Amino acid sequence: MSEQAVETIALDRYECRSCGYVYEPEKGDDKHDIAPGTPFAEIPVTWRCPVCSAKKSAFTNIGPVGKASGFDENLKFGFGVNTLTPGQKNLLIFGALALAFLFFLSLYGLR
């Protein structure tokens, strides 16, 4: 017998912009008879937030569990260093420190 590895795809969670309620597909919604494992896209349009009764359109995608919310949106900010790999960031930081140290040492040559 060979066992096959079953790959589970993490479903995206959605947060109500009105009250902060997070719809988690793994849990579903007992109040409105939404079965666990139901993706947000498959929920009827008439579904409302169980906390504040906001419409389905008031929800925003916050990604799967374990992923930092807003991380992808923040990559476009800064001076372009948010898209660098850790190795490139180390080279940039320590290279700049070494260059500054060399400039500092070169001041001893001035008289």
MARBA-381026 format. One record per residue: residue in one letter; x, y negated, z of N, C-alpha, C in turn. Coordinates in steps of 0.2 Angstrom, whole numbers. Each point is the difference from the previous one (the first is absolute). Layout:
(node "A" (X Y Z) (X Y Z) (X Y Z))
...
// end
This chain:
(node "M" (4 6 0) (-4 -6 0) (4 -6 0))
(node "S" (-1 -5 -4) (4 -6 0) (-5 -6 2))
(node "E" (2 -4 4) (-4 -6 2) (2 -6 -4))
(node "Q" (-5 -3 -2) (1 -6 -4) (0 -6 4))
(node "A" (4 -5 0) (0 -6 3) (-6 -4 -2))
(node "V" (-4 -2 4) (-6 -4 -2) (2 -8 2))
(node "E" (1 -4 -5) (1 -7 1) (-6 -4 1))
(node "T" (0 -3 6) (-6 -4 1) (2 -7 -2))
(node "I" (-5 -4 -3) (1 -6 -2) (-3 -5 5))
(node "A" (4 -4 3) (-3 -5 5) (-5 -5 -3))
(node "L" (-6 0 2) (-5 -5 -2) (1 -6 3))
(node "D" (-1 -6 -4) (0 -6 2) (-5 -2 5))
(node "R" (2 -4 5) (-5 -3 5) (-2 -7 -2))
(node "Y" (-6 -2 2) (-3 -6 -2) (-2 -4 6))
(node "E" (2 -6 1) (-2 -4 6) (-5 -6 -2))
(node "C" (-5 0 5) (-5 -5 -1) (3 -7 1))
(node "R" (0 -5 -4) (3 -7 1) (-4 -4 4))
(node "S" (-6 2 2) (-5 -3 5) (2 1 7))
(node "C" (1 7 2) (0 2 7) (7 4 1))
(node "G" (3 2 -5) (6 4 1) (-1 8 1))
(node "Y" (-6 2 -1) (-1 7 0) (4 3 -6))
(node "V" (3 6 2) (4 4 -5) (-4 6 -2))
(node "Y" (-2 1 -7) (-3 6 -2) (6 5 -1))
(node "E" (0 6 3) (5 5 -1) (-3 6 -3))
(node "P" (1 1 -7) (-3 6 -3) (1 7 3))
(node "E" (5 1 4) (1 6 4) (-6 1 5))
(node "K" (-2 -6 3) (-5 1 5) (-7 -1 -3))
(node "G" (-1 -4 -5) (-7 -1 -3) (-3 -5 4))
(node "D" (-7 0 0) (-4 -5 4) (-6 4 2))
(node "D" (0 2 7) (-6 4 3) (-6 -4 0))
(node "K" (0 -7 1) (-6 -4 0) (-4 0 -6))
(node "H" (4 1 -6) (-4 -1 -7) (1 7 -3))
(node "D" (1 5 3) (1 7 -3) (4 1 -6))
(node "I" (6 -3 1) (6 0 -5) (4 6 3))
(node "A" (1 5 -4) (4 6 2) (7 -2 0))
(node "P" (4 3 5) (7 -1 0) (3 3 -6))
(node "G" (5 -4 -3) (4 1 -6) (-3 -3 -6))
(node "T" (-5 -4 1) (-3 -4 -5) (4 -6 -2))
(node "P" (2 -1 -6) (4 -6 -2) (-5 -6 0))
(node "F" (3 -6 1) (-4 -6 1) (-3 -1 -7))
(node "A" (3 1 -6) (-4 -1 -6) (-6 4 -1))
(node "E" (-1 6 4) (-5 4 -1) (-6 -2 5))
(node "I" (1 -4 4) (-5 -3 5) (-5 -4 -4))
(node "P" (-7 1 1) (-5 -4 -4) (1 -7 1))
(node "V" (-2 -4 -5) (0 -7 0) (-4 -3 6))
(node "T" (-5 3 2) (-5 -2 5) (3 1 7))
(node "W" (6 3 0) (3 1 7) (2 -6 3))
(node "R" (-1 -1 7) (2 -6 3) (5 2 6))
(node "C" (4 -5 2) (4 1 6) (-4 2 6))
(node "P" (3 5 3) (-4 3 6) (1 -5 6))
(node "V" (4 -5 0) (1 -5 6) (-4 -6 -2))
(node "C" (1 -3 -5) (-3 -7 -2) (-5 0 -5))
(node "S" (-1 6 -4) (-5 0 -5) (2 -4 -6))
(node "A" (7 -1 -1) (2 -3 -6) (0 4 -6))
(node "K" (-1 -3 -6) (0 4 -6) (6 4 -2))
(node "K" (0 5 -4) (6 4 -2) (5 -5 -3))
(node "S" (-2 -5 -4) (4 -4 -3) (4 -5 5))
(node "A" (-1 0 6) (3 -3 5) (6 3 3))
(node "F" (2 6 -3) (5 5 2) (6 -1 -4))
(node "T" (6 0 2) (6 0 -3) (5 6 1))
(node "N" (3 2 -5) (4 6 0) (7 -2 4))
(node "I" (1 4 5) (6 -1 5) (5 6 -1))
(node "G" (-2 5 -5) (5 5 -1) (-1 6 5))
(node "P" (4 5 -1) (-1 6 4) (3 0 7))
(node "V" (-2 4 4) (3 0 7) (8 1 0))
(node "G" (3 -4 4) (7 1 0) (4 -5 -4))
(node "K" (-4 -4 -5) (3 -5 -4) (-1 -7 3))
(node "A" (5 -4 0) (-1 -6 3) (-5 -5 -4))
(node "S" (-5 -3 3) (-4 -4 -4) (3 -6 -3))
(node "G" (-1 -1 -6) (3 -7 -3) (7 1 -2))
(node "F" (3 6 1) (7 0 -2) (1 -1 -7))
(node "D" (-4 3 -5) (1 -1 -7) (-1 -8 -2))
(node "E" (-4 -3 3) (-1 -7 -1) (6 -5 2))
(node "N" (3 2 5) (6 -4 3) (6 1 -4))
(node "L" (0 5 -5) (6 1 -3) (2 -6 -5))
(node "K" (-5 -4 -2) (1 -5 -5) (3 -7 4))
(node "F" (0 0 7) (2 -6 3) (8 1 1))
(node "G" (3 -6 2) (7 0 2) (4 -2 -6))
(node "F" (6 1 0) (5 -2 -5) (1 6 -5))
(node "G" (-4 5 0) (1 6 -4) (3 5 4))
(node "V" (2 -1 6) (3 6 4) (-5 5 3))
(node "N" (-6 -1 -1) (-5 4 2) (0 7 -4))
(node "T" (2 -1 -6) (0 6 -5) (7 3 0))
(node "L" (5 -2 4) (6 3 0) (0 7 4))
(node "T" (4 4 -2) (1 7 4) (4 -2 6))
(node "P" (0 4 5) (4 -1 6) (7 0 -1))
(node "G" (3 3 -5) (7 0 -2) (2 -7 -3))
(node "Q" (-5 -2 -4) (1 -7 -3) (0 -5 5))
(node "K" (-5 0 5) (0 -5 5) (6 0 5))
(node "N" (3 6 1) (6 1 4) (6 -3 -3))
(node "L" (0 1 -7) (6 -3 -4) (-1 -8 0))
(node "L" (-6 -2 -1) (-1 -8 1) (2 -3 6))
(node "I" (-3 3 6) (2 -2 6) (7 0 2))
(node "F" (3 6 0) (7 1 2) (5 -3 -5))
(node "G" (-2 -1 -6) (4 -3 -5) (0 -8 1))
(node "A" (-5 -2 2) (-1 -8 2) (4 -1 6))
(node "L" (0 5 5) (4 -1 6) (7 0 -1))
(node "A" (3 5 -4) (7 0 -2) (2 -6 -4))
(node "L" (-4 -2 -4) (2 -6 -4) (0 -6 5))
(node "A" (-4 -1 4) (0 -6 5) (6 1 4))
(node "F" (2 6 2) (6 1 4) (6 -2 -4))
(node "L" (1 2 -6) (5 -2 -4) (1 -8 -1))
(node "F" (-6 -3 -1) (0 -7 0) (3 -3 6))
(node "F" (-2 3 6) (2 -3 7) (7 1 0))
(node "L" (3 6 -2) (7 1 0) (4 -5 -4))
(node "S" (-3 -1 -6) (3 -5 -4) (1 -7 2))
(node "L" (-4 -2 5) (1 -6 4) (7 -1 3))
(node "Y" (3 6 2) (6 -1 3) (6 -2 -4))
(node "G" (-1 1 -7) (4 -2 -5) (1 -7 -1))
(node "L" (-6 -4 2) (0 -7 -1) (4 -4 5))
(node "R" (4 -5 -1) (4 -4 4) (0 -7 -1))
// end
